Each structure stands twice: as structure tokens, then as C-alpha cells.
Amino acid sequence: MAAPSPILNTQIENLPLVSRGKVRDIYEVDGQLLIVSTDRISAFDHVLPNGIPDKGKVLNQLSLFWFEKTREIVENHLVTGDVHRFPPALQGHRELLAGRSMLVRKAAMFPAECVVRGYLAGSGWKEYREAGSVSGVRLPPGLVESARLPEPIFTPSTKATSAHDENISMADLMSLLGRRSAERLRELSLALYRAASAHAESVGVIIADTKFEFGLQEGGIILADELLTPDSSRFWPKDEYSPGRGQRSFDKQYTRDYLERIGWNKQPPVPAIPLEVVEGTGQRYLEIFRKITGMAALQD
């Protein structure tokens, strides 16, 4: 059986397109939002010309899993991920939307990403080497790459519409959002990370770091956007974990590594990735989906 073709773009007639991000297309329908996760893949702030088949289904179905699992910690924006319960205007698009979309409530989003780190990796590792701290959080000296931190830390960042997000301190977040909101977002983010990490470790997965997004809906804070996916989190196999080096990860690092190897300067034109990298990346996304959810296959 031939591999499915990736869904790179969507077009749903008679529905306003609210935004088209690097991965997700968002439409407005009956006063709510339809979030469609495509198979686009980005690296180094650029969308690559070819995608990863079924990647959008992994992102969507992992988010649905986590929204259900964490709803006792904080309310979220999910209405339903069941296409049969979508509004009549969407029923003619069930084949496209099944498994890769969700209907959600609108929220006024906070202009910050709530990053939690349990391990020292990525930009956190780089900042620690330079300053001994991450986003203003002072860490013990002598930590190595991928070290487990004494306790998870909250390291927010700006939500950039172009270029890179920028790490900010808790004091910066308070200035941006007000003390009460900033402290509540930190509290919720750490609670979500701890609960998710406990589940992940029980199935052999380390969540090294992740980011959450929150919004206001009818005066209350709700969890929104995607949740604990390979695009928003760094997942490592627990049985292979060894501090002092980079770790194998279940995400698009495989694609990034290829682009680094070929010496791309991270400027247009953006190169396509070969079939072996497409397949290798797709296998990593499916592997983390199966481990986290316990399901053998994606839902159609």
C-alpha cells in the first residue's frame, strides 16, 4: 500500500480563515474556531516544501489525549474532536478533517509562551553555559548537557510572530501580564508539567521540556492551542537517557539534523527533505504517539 500523501494546505469554502501558521490552519465557524493540523513541518523558522504524512494527525490526537487527561488541573478550550459532532457547515469536509482537527472555544490569548524545563537542553543549555541561569532562574554550577534539574523551572518566552521567541524572566512576565496572572500561569504550567511527566515516565518517556499557551475565556484562564506534542515538547526515551550529551528525541530533530548536515544557511530557498528523512521523522512522531497514548494506530 502506498504511503498517504501529506496534507500541506486546506481550503474550506465559505469559512473565514483566521490564520495559517507554520503547521495549523484556523477557521471560524459558528462563533467557535476550527483548528486543522496539517502535515507541514518547519525547521529553523521556515516551513519546508514537503511535509510528513499523518504528522498533523499525531499532533491533533496527542493534544486531544492530553486535554482530556489534564482537564482536572485546568479547563481547556476543547469543544470536540469528533467530526460527526462538528457543525453542519463542516460535514462535507469530514474526509479531510477526520483525525486532524478539533473544534474549540475562542479565547483572548496571553502574549507569552509558558515554557517548563525539567532538564537542561536546547536554548536552556546554551543560556546556562553562558550565564549559569535560564530566564533569570539561577541554577547550580557544574551541570552538564541534558542534566535533570533539581526541580522543574518556569522559563517564559515572548510569542514572536516572526523570527525567534525570546526568553524572558518572571519579572518581565509580571510586567507584561500583571503579577496575579503571571503567578497563576506559572502555577498551572508547573502543575501540568509534573502531571504529564509522571504519566510519560510510567510509559518510558522523559519530557525534557515543553511549552503551554493560555488564554482568557469569560474571565477565567483556560489552556489552549496544542498540548504536549512533538512540536511543542522535547521527548526522550527513558531507557536511553544519559546526561552529558544530547539525547535521541521523538520529534523533528531528525529533520533538523539533516538540514545541518547539508550545510543549509537557514535562508530561502528552503530545501526539500529526502524520502528517508521524511520516513524517519514520521516514524518518530508515530512512536511517541503510541508510547504516550497506548494506542497502536492513529484514528481516522
Buried (B, 14 or more C-beta within 10 A) or exposed (E): EEEEEBBBEBEBEEBEEBEBBBBBBBBEBEEBBBBBBBBBBBBBEBBBEBBBBBBBBBBBBBBBBBBEBBEEBBBBBBBBBEBEEBEEBBEEBEEBBBBBBBBBBBBEBBEBBBBBBBBBBBBBBEBBEEEEBBBBBEBEEEBEBBBBBEEBBBBBBBBEEEEEBEBBBBEBBBEBBEEEBBBBBBEBBBBBBBBBBEBBEEEEBBBBBBBBBBBBBEEEBBBBBBBBBBBBBBBBBBEEBEEEEBBEBBBBBBBBBBBEEEEBEEEEEBBEBEEEBBBBBBEBBBBBBBBBBEEEEBBE
